């Protein structure tokens, strides 16, 4: 199973809004970066990801799950842009900030630490476990 990180500005789309979508989840639309789009193309149903508040907070606040495979992005007619749907699984009890990630040597190679601009990014299994440990997420 692969792991991911989805970044959103909370004043545009917040963790609370994601949670409010319930089991149906929401299309992760509006991504206009080829690398981020290609990451979504690689996703499988049920894979997990971190929900990260960028700009305001700069912290991992929740865990989401891929609920629909890559499909055309409904916010554009341009066929180059695709997206997945995600649904909230659970909050991270102790949000994990970007500064905390940068300070932990176990996360030195994490994409978030080295390329914080990429909006949809892979997370290694080892990084996933470290973030869950720091954030107080049960197995």
C-alpha positions in Angstrom: 0.0 0.0 0.0 1.3 3.5 -0.9 0.8 6.5 1.3 0.3 10.1 0.3 0.0 13.7 1.5 -2.7 16.1 0.3 -2.1 19.8 0.9 -4.9 22.4 1.1 -5.1 26.0 2.3 -7.6 25.8 5.1 -9.4 29.0 4.0 -10.0 27.3 0.6 -10.7 23.7 1.8 -10.2 22.7 5.4 -10.1 19.5 7.4 -13.5 20.4 8.9 -15.0 20.7 5.4 -13.5 17.4 4.4 -14.9 15.7 7.5 -18.4 17.3 6.7 -18.4 15.4 3.3 -18.7 12.1 5.2 -18.3 8.7 3.7 -19.0 10.0 0.2 -15.8 12.1 0.3 -14.9 14.9 -2.1 -13.1 15.3 -5.4 -9.6 16.5 -4.8 -9.9 19.0 -7.7 -8.1 22.1 -8.9 -4.6 20.5 -9.1 -2.7 22.0 -12.0 0.7 20.4 -11.5 1.8 17.4 -13.6 3.8 15.7 -10.9 0.8 16.0 -8.4 -1.6 14.8 -11.1 0.7 11.8 -11.8 0.8 11.0 -8.1 -3.0 10.8 -8.1 -3.0 8.6 -11.2 -0.8 6.1 -9.2 -3.3 5.9 -6.3 -5.3 2.9 -5.5 -8.7 2.6 -3.7 -8.3 2.5 0.1 -4.8 4.0 0.2 -4.3 6.5 3.0 -3.0 10.0 3.0 -2.3 12.8 5.4 -4.4 16.0 5.1 -2.1 19.0 5.5 -3.1 22.6 6.1 -0.7 24.7 4.1 0.0 28.5 4.5 -2.2 28.7 7.7 -1.0 26.2 10.3 1.4 24.3 8.1 0.5 21.1 9.8 -0.8 17.6 9.3 -4.3 17.6 10.8 -6.0 14.4 9.5 -5.9 11.1 7.7 -7.9 10.6 4.5 -8.5 7.6 2.2 -8.8 7.4 -1.5 -12.4 6.7 -2.3 -12.5 7.0 -6.1 -9.8 6.4 -8.6 -8.4 9.1 -10.9 -11.0 10.6 -13.2 -11.5 13.9 -15.1 -11.4 17.0 -12.8 -14.9 18.5 -12.8 -13.5 22.1 -12.4 -12.1 22.2 -16.0 -12.8 21.0 -19.5 -9.1 20.5 -20.1 -8.6 16.7 -20.4 -5.0 16.9 -19.0 -6.3 17.4 -15.5 -7.5 14.6 -13.4 -8.1 13.9 -9.7 -9.1 11.3 -7.1 -11.8 11.5 -4.5 -10.9 11.3 -0.8 -12.8 10.9 2.4 -11.8 11.7 6.0 -10.8 8.8 8.1 -9.8 10.4 11.4 -8.1 13.5 12.8 -4.5 13.5 13.9 -4.9 14.1 17.7 -1.6 16.1 17.9 -1.2 17.9 14.6 2.3 17.6 13.2 3.8 20.8 12.0 6.2 21.3 9.1 8.8 22.6 11.7 8.4 19.3 13.6 9.0 17.3 10.4 12.1 19.4 9.6 13.4 18.9 13.1 13.1 15.1 13.1 16.1 13.4 11.4 13.9 10.4 10.5 12.0 12.7 8.1 15.0 14.3 6.4 14.1 12.8 3.1 10.4 13.4 3.2 9.0 15.3 0.2 7.2 17.7 2.5 10.5 18.7 4.0 12.4 19.0 0.7 9.6 20.2 -1.7 6.9 21.8 0.4 5.2 23.3 -2.7 4.1 20.0 -4.2 0.3 19.7 -3.5 0.0 15.9 -3.7 3.0 13.9 -2.7 4.1 10.4 -1.8 5.0 9.5 1.8 7.1 6.4 2.5 5.9 3.7 4.9 8.6 4.7 7.4 7.7 8.4 7.2 4.0 7.4 7.6 4.8 5.5 10.8 6.9 8.4 12.2 4.2 11.0 11.6 1.6 8.7 13.1 3.8 8.2 16.2 4.4 12.0 16.6 0.7 12.8 15.9 -0.6 10.2 18.4 -2.4 8.2 15.8 -3.1 4.6 16.9 -1.9 1.9 14.5 
